[in-house]
């Protein structure tokens, strides 16, 4: 084998190695960029002396873009989490504050907001509302990062036993 052939083979191997390193680095950079703006939504139950509700928290690093929301009452889908469904779910005597989540809504990084809350000093009314949101009402939210396509999901449903 001639010296020119050895040099040519070595140059080809080095070029292919460089191509592979560049590809791997590009892939790692893209993954890092996606993770650096990943939202992380959580729904927390809040029960205090004068306040009861479900709080949506974005504990992630980037904004969450809502792709779908739904509310279920006793396991039956009532519709998207918006003003119209509120009128179906709540009796006028138990009229809470709500924050709608329509497709396209954005929850900023670090944002905390009550999806539904009731405040006041009527303990019976607060207990009735707590029973509703703790046992019967479930809010589901599908969302994604600014990159899109991830299909993240959060629900206010209690985890099944053993999970």
Secondary structure as UniProt FT lines:
FT   HELIX           3..36
FT   STRAND          41..47
FT   STRAND          51..58
FT   STRAND          64..73
FT   TURN            74..75
FT   STRAND          76..79
FT   HELIX           83..89
FT   HELIX           92..94
FT   STRAND          97..98
FT   TURN            103..104
FT   STRAND          106..107
FT   TURN            109..110
FT   STRAND          112..119
FT   HELIX           123..131
FT   HELIX           132..136
FT   STRAND          137..144
FT   STRAND          152..155
FT   TURN            161..162
//
